[in-house]
Amino acid sequence: MVQPTPEQLTSDNPPIVGAHSVGVPDGGPSMPLTGWATTGGDLRIPHFFGMHALQLLPSC
């Protein structure tokens, strides 16, 4: 999993640890349907294609 962000490290009780976005803060501009970041990397994209492709393989 990803490391805590600097903001999360300064908080006494962060609600989450880690982030979806890579190179930009979470909560920035995103795609309308998926919510994936448009200004930097997003860890949800490889998860979606990798994990959900595995669900299709056994049925082929």
PDB file with SEQRES, HELIX, SHEET and CRYST1 records, atoms N, CA, C and O in Angstrom:
SEQRES   1 A   60  MET VAL GLN PRO THR PRO GLU GLN LEU THR SER ASP ASN          
SEQRES   2 A   60  PRO PRO ILE VAL GLY ALA HIS SER VAL GLY VAL PRO ASP          
SEQRES   3 A   60  GLY GLY PRO SER MET PRO LEU THR GLY TRP ALA THR THR          
SEQRES   4 A   60  GLY GLY ASP LEU ARG ILE PRO HIS PHE PHE GLY MET HIS          
SEQRES   5 A   60  ALA LEU GLN LEU LEU PRO SER CYS                              
HELIX    1 AA1 PRO A    6  THR A   10  1                                   5    
HELIX    2 AA2 ARG A   44  LEU A   56  1                                  13    
HELIX    3 AA3 LEU A   57  SER A   59  5                                   3    
SHEET    1 AA1 2 SER A  21  VAL A  22  0                                        
SHEET    2 AA1 2 GLY A  41  ASP A  42 -1                                        
CRYST1    1.000    1.000    1.000  90.00  90.00  90.00 P 1           1          
ATOM      1  N   MET A   1       0.851  -1.179   0.000  1.00  0.00           N  
ATOM      2  CA  MET A   1       0.000   0.000   0.000  1.00  0.00           C  
ATOM      3  C   MET A   1       0.888   1.230   0.000  1.00  0.00           C  
ATOM      4  O   MET A   1       2.092   1.136   0.240  1.00  0.00           O  
ATOM      5  N   VAL A   2       0.311   2.347  -0.261  1.00  0.00           N  
ATOM      6  CA  VAL A   2       1.069   3.588  -0.340  1.00  0.00           C  
ATOM      7  C   VAL A   2       1.378   4.130   1.044  1.00  0.00           C  
ATOM      8  O   VAL A   2       0.729   3.771   2.027  1.00  0.00           O  
ATOM      9  N   GLN A   3       2.373   4.994   1.107  1.00  0.00           N  
ATOM     10  CA  GLN A   3       2.764   5.622   2.362  1.00  0.00           C  
ATOM     11  C   GLN A   3       1.802   6.756   2.699  1.00  0.00           C  
ATOM     12  O   GLN A   3       1.152   7.297   1.804  1.00  0.00           O  
ATOM     13  N   PRO A   4       1.703   7.122   3.975  1.00  0.00           N  
ATOM     14  CA  PRO A   4       0.867   8.260   4.349  1.00  0.00           C  
ATOM     15  C   PRO A   4       1.390   9.545   3.702  1.00  0.00           C  
ATOM     16  O   PRO A   4       2.593   9.709   3.502  1.00  0.00           O  
ATOM     17  N   THR A   5       0.472  10.442   3.384  1.00  0.00           N  
ATOM     18  CA  THR A   5       0.850  11.734   2.828  1.00  0.00           C  
ATOM     19  C   THR A   5       1.390  12.618   3.955  1.00  0.00           C  
ATOM     20  O   THR A   5       1.125  12.342   5.125  1.00  0.00           O  
ATOM     21  N   PRO A   6       2.139  13.670   3.629  1.00  0.00           N  
ATOM     22  CA  PRO A   6       2.637  14.566   4.687  1.00  0.00           C  
ATOM     23  C   PRO A   6       1.511  15.145   5.550  1.00  0.00           C  
ATOM     24  O   PRO A   6       1.683  15.305   6.759  1.00  0.00           O  
ATOM     25  N   GLU A   7       0.374  15.458   4.949  1.00  0.00           N  
ATOM     26  CA  GLU A   7      -0.748  15.981   5.725  1.00  0.00           C  
ATOM     27  C   GLU A   7      -1.280  14.939   6.704  1.00  0.00           C  
ATOM     28  O   GLU A   7      -1.665  15.276   7.824  1.00  0.00           O  
ATOM     29  N   GLN A   8      -1.302  13.675   6.284  1.00  0.00           N  
ATOM     30  CA  GLN A   8      -1.787  12.616   7.163  1.00  0.00           C  
ATOM     31  C   GLN A   8      -0.819  12.366   8.312  1.00  0.00           C  
ATOM     32  O   GLN A   8      -1.242  12.021   9.415  1.00  0.00           O  
ATOM     33  N   LEU A   9       0.478  12.538   8.064  1.00  0.00           N  
ATOM     34  CA  LEU A   9       1.467  12.343   9.121  1.00  0.00           C  
ATOM     35  C   LEU A   9       1.362  13.412  10.202  1.00  0.00           C  
ATOM     36  O   LEU A   9       1.660  13.135  11.364  1.00  0.00           O  
ATOM     37  N   THR A  10       0.944  14.628   9.847  1.00  0.00           N  
ATOM     38  CA  THR A  10       0.831  15.697  10.844  1.00  0.00           C  
ATOM     39  C   THR A  10      -0.460  15.610  11.638  1.00  0.00           C  
ATOM     40  O   THR A  10      -0.562  16.230  12.697  1.00  0.00           O  
ATOM     41  N   SER A  11      -1.445  14.866  11.167  1.00  0.00           N  
ATOM     42  CA  SER A  11      -2.721  14.738  11.860  1.00  0.00           C  
ATOM     43  C   SER A  11      -2.611  13.696  12.965  1.00  0.00           C  
ATOM     44  O   SER A  11      -1.929  12.684  12.806  1.00  0.00           O  
ATOM     45  N   ASP A  12      -3.287  13.946  14.090  1.00  0.00           N  
ATOM     46  CA  ASP A  12      -3.273  12.981  15.192  1.00  0.00           C  
ATOM     47  C   ASP A  12      -4.064  11.720  14.874  1.00  0.00           C  
ATOM     48  O   ASP A  12      -3.672  10.623  15.271  1.00  0.00           O  
ATOM     49  N   ASN A  13      -5.171  11.870  14.162  1.00  0.00           N  
ATOM     50  CA  ASN A  13      -6.027  10.734  13.848  1.00  0.00           C  
ATOM     51  C   ASN A  13      -6.561  10.885  12.424  1.00  0.00           C  
ATOM     52  O   ASN A  13      -7.709  11.289  12.238  1.00  0.00           O  
ATOM     53  N   PRO A  14      -5.733  10.562  11.402  1.00  0.00           N  
ATOM     54  CA  PRO A  14      -6.209  10.739  10.029  1.00  0.00           C  
ATOM     55  C   PRO A  14      -7.328   9.745   9.710  1.00  0.00           C  
ATOM     56  O   PRO A  14      -7.284   8.599  10.156  1.00  0.00           O  
ATOM     57  N   PRO A  15      -8.336  10.184   8.936  1.00  0.00           N  
ATOM     58  CA  PRO A  15      -9.435   9.276   8.602  1.00  0.00           C  
ATOM     59  C   PRO A  15      -9.003   8.150   7.661  1.00  0.00           C  
ATOM     60  O   PRO A  15      -9.578   7.062   7.696  1.00  0.00           O  
ATOM     61  N   ILE A  16      -7.991   8.402   6.818  1.00  0.00           N  
ATOM     62  CA  ILE A  16      -7.453   7.391   5.914  1.00  0.00           C  
ATOM     63  C   ILE A  16      -5.937   7.517   5.917  1.00  0.00           C  
ATOM     64  O   ILE A  16      -5.397   8.550   6.310  1.00  0.00           O  
ATOM     65  N   VAL A  17      -5.262   6.481   5.485  1.00  0.00           N  
ATOM     66  CA  VAL A  17      -3.810   6.512   5.346  1.00  0.00           C  
ATOM     67  C   VAL A  17      -3.494   6.119   3.920  1.00  0.00           C  
ATOM     68  O   VAL A  17      -3.883   5.043   3.465  1.00  0.00           O  
ATOM     69  N   GLY A  18      -2.781   6.998   3.204  1.00  0.00           N  
ATOM     70  CA  GLY A  18      -2.471   6.765   1.813  1.00  0.00           C  
ATOM     71  C   GLY A  18      -3.327   7.656   0.931  1.00  0.00           C  
ATOM     72  O   GLY A  18      -4.092   8.485   1.424  1.00  0.00           O  
ATOM     73  N   ALA A  19      -3.195   7.482  -0.349  1.00  0.00           N  
ATOM     74  CA  ALA A  19      -3.941   8.330  -1.280  1.00  0.00           C  
ATOM     75  C   ALA A  19      -4.142   7.583  -2.591  1.00  0.00           C  
ATOM     76  O   ALA A  19      -3.399   6.652  -2.900  1.00  0.00           O  
ATOM     77  N   HIS A  20      -5.137   7.988  -3.355  1.00  0.00           N  
ATOM     78  CA  HIS A  20      -5.367   7.419  -4.679  1.00  0.00           C  
ATOM     79  C   HIS A  20      -4.483   8.078  -5.718  1.00  0.00           C  
ATOM     80  O   HIS A  20      -4.023   7.421  -6.652  1.00  0.00           O  
ATOM     81  N   SER A  21      -4.245   9.364  -5.564  1.00  0.00           N  
ATOM     82  CA  SER A  21      -3.521  10.140  -6.576  1.00  0.00           C  
ATOM     83  C   SER A  21      -2.015  10.008  -6.398  1.00  0.00           C  
ATOM     84  O   SER A  21      -1.520   9.805  -5.290  1.00  0.00           O  
ATOM     85  N   VAL A  22      -1.299  10.127  -7.512  1.00  0.00           N  
ATOM     86  CA  VAL A  22       0.160  10.061  -7.509  1.00  0.00           C  
ATOM     87  C   VAL A  22       0.686  11.361  -8.101  1.00  0.00           C  
ATOM     88  O   VAL A  22       0.377  11.687  -9.247  1.00  0.00           O  
ATOM     89  N   GLY A  23       1.470  12.099  -7.342  1.00  0.00           N  
ATOM     90  CA  GLY A  23       2.068  13.330  -7.838  1.00  0.00           C  
ATOM     91  C   GLY A  23       1.218  14.565  -7.663  1.00  0.00           C  
ATOM     92  O   GLY A  23       1.697  15.676  -7.888  1.00  0.00           O  
ATOM     93  N   VAL A  24      -0.035  14.402  -7.268  1.00  0.00           N  
ATOM     94  CA  VAL A  24      -0.942  15.528  -7.011  1.00  0.00           C  
ATOM     95  C   VAL A  24      -1.765  15.185  -5.769  1.00  0.00           C  
ATOM     96  O   VAL A  24      -1.941  14.007  -5.459  1.00  0.00           O  
ATOM     97  N   PRO A  25      -2.270  16.189  -5.055  1.00  0.00           N  
ATOM     98  CA  PRO A  25      -3.102  15.879  -3.879  1.00  0.00           C  
ATOM     99  C   PRO A  25      -4.447  15.277  -4.282  1.00  0.00           C  
ATOM    100  O   PRO A  25      -4.975  15.575  -5.353  1.00  0.00           O  
ATOM    101  N   ASP A  26      -4.995  14.428  -3.414  1.00  0.00           N  
ATOM    102  CA  ASP A  26      -6.337  13.875  -3.654  1.00  0.00           C  
ATOM    103  C   ASP A  26      -7.363  14.998  -3.663  1.00  0.00           C  
ATOM    104  O   ASP A  26      -7.182  16.026  -3.010  1.00  0.00           O  
ATOM    105  N   GLY A  27      -8.426  14.793  -4.399  1.00  0.00           N  
ATOM    106  CA  GLY A  27      -9.520  15.742  -4.409  1.00  0.00           C  
ATOM    107  C   GLY A  27      -9.415  16.816  -5.480  1.00  0.00           C  
ATOM    108  O   GLY A  27     -10.191  17.772  -5.457  1.00  0.00           O  
ATOM    109  N   GLY A  28      -8.490  16.692  -6.409  1.00  0.00           N  
ATOM    110  CA  GLY A  28      -8.356  17.665  -7.483  1.00  0.00           C  
ATOM    111  C   GLY A  28      -9.304  17.365  -8.632  1.00  0.00           C  
ATOM    112  O   GLY A  28     -10.271  16.621  -8.463  1.00  0.00           O  
ATOM    113  N   PRO A  29      -9.031  17.945  -9.812  1.00  0.00           N  
ATOM    114  CA  PRO A  29      -9.884  17.686 -10.976  1.00  0.00           C  
ATOM    115  C   PRO A  29      -9.922  16.190 -11.307  1.00  0.00           C  
ATOM    116  O   PRO A  29      -8.913  15.491 -11.216  1.00  0.00           O  
ATOM    117  N   SER A  30     -11.110  15.722 -11.692  1.00  0.00           N  
ATOM    118  CA  SER A  30     -11.253  14.290 -11.964  1.00  0.00           C  
ATOM    119  C   SER A  30     -12.226  14.061 -13.111  1.00  0.00           C  
ATOM    120  O   SER A  30     -12.964  14.959 -13.516  1.00  0.00           O  
ATOM    121  N   MET A  31     -12.206  12.827 -13.626  1.00  0.00           N  
ATOM    122  CA  MET A  31     -13.120  12.437 -14.700  1.00  0.00           C  
ATOM    123  C   MET A  31     -14.533  12.350 -14.137  1.00  0.00           C  
ATOM    124  O   MET A  31     -14.715  11.928 -12.995  1.00  0.00           O  
ATOM    125  N   PRO A  32     -15.537  12.743 -14.919  1.00  0.00           N  
ATOM    126  CA  PRO A  32     -16.906  12.783 -14.404  1.00  0.00           C  
ATOM    127  C   PRO A  32     -17.456  11.432 -13.931  1.00  0.00           C  
ATOM    128  O   PRO A  32     -18.022  11.368 -12.839  1.00  0.00           O  
ATOM    129  N   LEU A  33     -17.316  10.383 -14.684  1.00  0.00           N  
ATOM    130  CA  LEU A  33     -17.954   9.116 -14.342  1.00  0.00           C  
ATOM    131  C   LEU A  33     -17.147   8.308 -13.319  1.00  0.00           C  
ATOM    132  O   LEU A  33     -17.716   7.755 -12.378  1.00  0.00           O  
ATOM    133  N   THR A  34     -15.835   8.242 -13.500  1.00  0.00           N  
ATOM    134  CA  THR A  34     -15.010   7.373 -12.661  1.00  0.00           C  
ATOM    135  C   THR A  34     -14.424   8.064 -11.441  1.00  0.00           C  
ATOM    136  O   THR A  34     -14.160   7.407 -10.435  1.00  0.00           O  
ATOM    137  N   GLY A  35     -14.212   9.379 -11.506  1.00  0.00           N  
ATOM    138  CA  GLY A  35     -13.567  10.088 -10.411  1.00  0.00           C  
ATOM    139  C   GLY A  35     -12.061   9.963 -10.425  1.00  0.00           C  
ATOM    140  O   GLY A  35     -11.398  10.395  -9.483  1.00  0.00           O  
ATOM    141  N   TRP A  36     -11.496   9.372 -11.490  1.00  0.00           N  
ATOM    142  CA  TRP A  36     -10.051   9.229 -11.589  1.00  0.00           C  
ATOM    143  C   TRP A  36      -9.415  10.597 -11.825  1.00  0.00           C  
ATOM    144  O   TRP A  36      -9.976  11.427 -12.540  1.00  0.00           O  
ATOM    145  N   ALA A  37      -8.246  10.833 -11.225  1.00  0.00           N  
ATOM    146  CA  ALA A  37      -7.546  12.107 -11.338  1.00  0.00           C  
ATOM    147  C   ALA A  37      -7.156  12.383 -12.792  1.00  0.00           C  
ATOM    148  O   ALA A  37      -6.740  11.477 -13.514  1.00  0.00           O  
ATOM    149  N   THR A  38      -7.294  13.639 -13.212  1.00  0.00           N  
ATOM    150  CA  THR A  38      -6.938  14.029 -14.580  1.00  0.00           C  
ATOM    151  C   THR A  38      -5.652  14.841 -14.639  1.00  0.00           C  
ATOM    152  O   THR A  38      -5.129  15.066 -15.731  1.00  0.00           O  
ATOM    153  N   THR A  39      -5.126  15.289 -13.501  1.00  0.00           N  
ATOM    154  CA  THR A  39      -3.920  16.121 -13.511  1.00  0.00           C  
ATOM    155  C   THR A  39      -2.681  15.367 -13.061  1.00  0.00           C  
ATOM    156  O   THR A  39      -1.584  15.922 -13.104  1.00  0.00           O  
ATOM    157  N   GLY A  40      -2.821  14.129 -12.633  1.00  0.00           N  
ATOM    158  CA  GLY A  40      -1.685  13.321 -12.181  1.00  0.00           C  
ATOM    159  C   GLY A  40      -2.045  11.857 -12.283  1.00  0.00           C  
ATOM    160  O   GLY A  40      -3.085  11.501 -12.837  1.00  0.00           O  
ATOM    161  N   GLY A  41      -1.191  11.012 -11.751  1.00  0.00           N  
ATOM    162  CA  GLY A  41      -1.458   9.582 -11.775  1.00  0.00           C  
ATOM    163  C   GLY A  41      -2.558   9.207 -10.791  1.00  0.00           C  
ATOM    164  O   GLY A  41      -2.844   9.960  -9.860  1.00  0.00           O  
ATOM    165  N   ASP A  42      -3.168   8.063 -10.990  1.00  0.00           N  
ATOM    166  CA  ASP A  42      -4.224   7.587 -10.111  1.00  0.00           C  
ATOM    167  C   ASP A  42      -4.095   6.077  -9.981  1.00  0.00           C  
ATOM    168  O   ASP A  42      -4.085   5.365 -10.986  1.00  0.00           O  
ATOM    169  N   LEU A  43      -3.996   5.582  -8.748  1.00  0.00           N  
ATOM    170  CA  LEU A  43      -3.795   4.156  -8.502  1.00  0.00           C  
ATOM    171  C   LEU A  43      -5.036   3.310  -8.781  1.00  0.00           C  
ATOM    172  O   LEU A  43      -4.940   2.086  -8.863  1.00  0.00           O  
ATOM    173  N   ARG A  44      -6.191   3.945  -8.927  1.00  0.00           N  
ATOM    174  CA  ARG A  44      -7.416   3.181  -9.190  1.00  0.00           C  
ATOM    175  C   ARG A  44      -7.474   2.661 -10.621  1.00  0.00           C  
ATOM    176  O   ARG A  44      -8.179   1.689 -10.892  1.00  0.00           O  
ATOM    177  N   ILE A  45      -6.747   3.291 -11.542  1.00  0.00           N  
ATOM    178  CA  ILE A  45      -6.791   2.859 -12.945  1.00  0.00           C  
ATOM    179  C   ILE A  45      -6.139   1.490 -13.129  1.00  0.00           C  
ATOM    180  O   ILE A  45      -6.770   0.598 -13.695  1.00  0.00           O  
ATOM    181  N   PRO A  46      -4.877   1.287 -12.665  1.00  0.00           N  
ATOM    182  CA  PRO A  46      -4.318  -0.069 -12.824  1.00  0.00           C  
ATOM    183  C   PRO A  46      -5.086  -1.116 -12.012  1.00  0.00           C  
ATOM    184  O   PRO A  46      -5.164  -2.275 -12.419  1.00  0.00           O  
ATOM    185  N   HIS A  47      -5.651  -0.719 -10.873  1.00  0.00           N  
ATOM    186  CA  HIS A  47      -6.465  -1.662 -10.103  1.00  0.00           C  
ATOM    187  C   HIS A  47      -7.665  -2.116 -10.932  1.00  0.00           C  
ATOM    188  O   HIS A  47      -7.962  -3.308 -11.017  1.00  0.00           O  
ATOM    189  N   PHE A  48      -8.339  -1.162 -11.530  1.00  0.00           N  
ATOM    190  CA  PHE A  48      -9.541  -1.490 -12.305  1.00  0.00           C  
ATOM    191  C   PHE A  48      -9.219  -2.456 -13.434  1.00  0.00           C  
ATOM    192  O   PHE A  48      -9.862  -3.498 -13.568  1.00  0.00           O  
ATOM    193  N   PHE A  49      -8.221  -2.112 -14.249  1.00  0.00           N  
ATOM    194  CA  PHE A  49      -7.913  -2.967 -15.396  1.00  0.00           C  
ATOM    195  C   PHE A  49      -7.275  -4.287 -14.984  1.00  0.00           C  
ATOM    196  O   PHE A  49      -7.597  -5.325 -15.561  1.00  0.00           O  
ATOM    197  N   GLY A  50      -6.387  -4.275 -14.013  1.00  0.00           N  
ATOM    198  CA  GLY A  50      -5.721  -5.506 -13.595  1.00  0.00           C  
ATOM    199  C   GLY A  50      -6.638  -6.471 -12.873  1.00  0.00           C  
ATOM    200  O   GLY A  50      -6.748  -7.635 -13.260  1.00  0.00           O  
ATOM    201  N   MET A  51      -7.296  -6.000 -11.829  1.00  0.00           N  
ATOM    202  CA  MET A  51      -8.142  -6.889 -11.023  1.00  0.00           C  
ATOM    203  C   MET A  51      -9.390  -7.346 -11.778  1.00  0.00           C  
ATOM    204  O   MET A  51      -9.800  -8.503 -11.676  1.00  0.00           O  
ATOM    205  N   HIS A  52      -9.975  -6.447 -12.520  1.00  0.00           N  
ATOM    206  CA  HIS A  52     -11.207  -6.836 -13.200  1.00  0.00           C  
ATOM    207  C   HIS A  52     -10.928  -7.647 -14.468  1.00  0.00           C  
ATOM    208  O   HIS A  52     -11.798  -8.395 -14.913  1.00  0.00           O  
ATOM    209  N   ALA A  53      -9.746  -7.520 -15.053  1.00  0.00           N  
ATOM    210  CA  ALA A  53      -9.365  -8.403 -16.157  1.00  0.00           C  
ATOM    211  C   ALA A  53      -9.194  -9.831 -15.640  1.00  0.00           C  
ATOM    212  O   ALA A  53      -9.526 -10.792 -16.334  1.00  0.00           O  
ATOM    213  N   LEU A  54      -8.675  -9.964 -14.420  1.00  0.00           N  
ATOM    214  CA  LEU A  54      -8.548 -11.304 -13.832  1.00  0.00           C  
ATOM    215  C   LEU A  54      -9.901 -11.979 -13.641  1.00  0.00           C  
ATOM    216  O   LEU A  54      -9.998 -13.205 -13.693  1.00  0.00           O  
ATOM    217  N   GLN A  55     -10.929 -11.195 -13.424  1.00  0.00           N  
ATOM    218  CA  GLN A  55     -12.264 -11.779 -13.278  1.00  0.00           C  
ATOM    219  C   GLN A  55     -12.802 -12.331 -14.593  1.00  0.00           C  
ATOM    220  O   GLN A  55     -13.638 -13.235 -14.596  1.00  0.00           O  
ATOM    221  N   LEU A  56     -12.322 -11.786 -15.711  1.00  0.00           N  
ATOM    222  CA  LEU A  56     -12.783 -12.257 -17.011  1.00  0.00           C  
ATOM    223  C   LEU A  56     -12.021 -13.489 -17.505  1.00  0.00           C  
ATOM    224  O   LEU A  56     -12.572 -14.284 -18.267  1.00  0.00           O  
ATOM    225  N   LEU A  57     -10.769 -13.660 -17.086  1.00  0.00           N  
ATOM    226  CA  LEU A  57      -9.930 -14.736 -17.619  1.00  0.00           C  
ATOM    227  C   LEU A  57     -10.501 -16.145 -17.415  1.00  0.00           C  
ATOM    228  O   LEU A  57     -10.507 -16.919 -18.373  1.00  0.00           O  
ATOM    229  N   PRO A  58     -10.975 -16.517 -16.235  1.00  0.00           N  
ATOM    230  CA  PRO A  58     -11.480 -17.886 -16.075  1.00  0.00           C  
ATOM    231  C   PRO A  58     -12.658 -18.230 -16.982  1.00  0.00           C  
ATOM    232  O   PRO A  58     -12.867 -19.403 -17.291  1.00  0.00           O  
ATOM    233  N   SER A  59     -13.425 -17.242 -17.413  1.00  0.00           N  
ATOM    234  CA  SER A  59     -14.602 -17.534 -18.238  1.00  0.00           C  
ATOM    235  C   SER A  59     -14.268 -17.653 -19.723  1.00  0.00           C  
ATOM    236  O   SER A  59     -15.139 -17.997 -20.522  1.00  0.00           O  
ATOM    237  N   CYS A  60     -13.022 -17.374 -20.102  1.00  0.00           N  
ATOM    238  CA  CYS A  60     -12.655 -17.448 -21.531  1.00  0.00           C  
ATOM    239  C   CYS A  60     -12.355 -18.859 -21.962  1.00  0.00           C  
ATOM    240  O   CYS A  60     -12.032 -19.093 -23.126  1.00  0.00           O  
TER     241      CYS A  60                                                      
END                                                                             
